[in-house]
C-alpha cells in the first residue's frame, strides 16, 4: 500500500545475519529496487546504497539499527521487527535508542510505525494494553502449523543417572532421529568460544585481560585466550603463571566445545557454527546459512544469531544447551530475556509440514519462566512479570537512570563521580518521596579498554520522572575530564 502511494518503506531487523533472508524475500516480491544498509558494508557500498536511497532509486530500505538514519524523504512506514531485541540500543558511540529515533521520525515524516515481535518487551506490551499503541495480534502461525513441543530436561537428574555429558540423553536421541530422517537441527548456546575461562585448580588463578576487568575466553580453534570486550589475544594456559601447576580447569562451555562434542557423536554429519568468530569476514552470515540450507542432514550450532527470523523448512529439532545462562544475570530484565530467547529459538523448528520439537536443558526446571515458555504463554508471563516490576518499582513502572564515568586515571574518575553524586543527592533530597534508590559505586565491570568505570545508579517513580531527569542531567552537564554517559533504563547494567 505504501509503494502504491509512492512512499518508501523502511524495514529494520535486529541482526545483520537476518538481512540476507529479508533482502531475498523483498526482492522476490518487489524486484531489485531494494536498498540494504548495515555496518557490515564497506564505505563504498554504503555510499552507493545511500545515493540510491537519496535519489529515490530504491523503493524499499532494509537494514539493521543504523538504517534508521537513512535519508528517506518520502518515508511511509517504519517496521521494527523483533522490537524487543536489546541490539536496537547502541551502547557504543554514537549512543542511541532505535525506538526513540523511530518515534521521532514517525512524527517528523507523519508516517506509520509498526513494532513486530512474538515476545514484545514488557514496556511495549504495557503501552499496547494501555492504548498508547494499537495492538494487533496474530495468534496462529502463518502456515497454520502448531508451535513445536518444548520438553524441559532436568540436567541435575541426568547427572544423578550417570550422564556427565553436555547433552541430555533425550537430545542425543532426537538428534539421531533427525539424522536418520535426513532433516536438520539447530543447537543454541549463547556463549562463543570453547570455554568461558581458564582457571588453575591448585591456586585459583584465573586468566584475565590486562586492559579489562574480565576473564579471558578460551578459543581452541586458534588455541588463544581472547577478551570479548577489547579484542586482545593471549597465549592459552598450559602452566599456571602463578604457581606452576599444569592442572588447568576449563570454564562454562561455548559454541566451539558444543561443535567438538557433536563431531564425536556424529562424525559423518555436517556441523556448522555461527557466531561472531565465524561470521567476521564479509558475507560470512550468508555463506554459513546457504551451506546449512543446502545440506541434509545437518546441524547448525550458534549463539543468538540463529535464534530469530530464520526460516528453514527442514529444521525439525532445536536443542537449547544451557537455558539458565541468561536467567541469573544481575539485571532486572534477565527473566524476560530468558523467556524471549526460548520462545524465539523454539520458533525455528517445525516451520513447514513436519512437526517441530524443542529440547531445553536446565538446572532449574521448576523456575516459573520455563512453565510459561514451554506453553508459549506470553500473556501469563507478562502478567506475572509486570506485577513483579510494579511491586518492586522497576520499569515500565519506574525509571532507572545510570550516570557512567570513564577515564584512564582511576582517581580522576572516582573524584568526579563523587562530586556529581553530591549534586544528585541534593535533587534526591528535594524529591525524597519520588526516589526509590540512589547509590554510587564502581561499575560491575570496573575496567574496559584500559578505562576505569564508576557509576551513579538511581531509580525514581514516574509521576515527576521527566522533571527529575532534567535536574539530574543539569548536574552532569558541565565540563569534566571523564567521559560521561547518561543512560535511561539501560539495557546492560554491567
URWO-V654852 format. One record per helix or strand. SS is the DSSP state (H for helix, E for strand). FROM is the first residue (numbers start at 1). TO is the last residue. If there is no record, write none. Layout:
ss = (SS/SS)
from = (FROM/FROM)
to = (TO/TO)
This chain:
ss = (E/H/E/H/E/H/E/H/E/E/H/E/H/E/H/H/E/E/E/E/E/E/E/E/E/E/E/H/E/H/E/H/E/H/H/E/H/H/E/H/E/E/H/E)
from = (8/16/34/43/60/65/75/86/89/96/98/112/122/149/155/169/184/195/198/206/208/215/217/224/233/248/253/255/270/284/298/304/315/323/334/357/368/378/398/410/435/451/465/483)
to = (12/30/37/54/63/69/81/88/90/97/109/116/129/154/160/180/188/195/200/206/208/215/219/226/235/250/253/265/274/293/302/306/320/326/346/362/374/392/407/430/448/461/476/488)
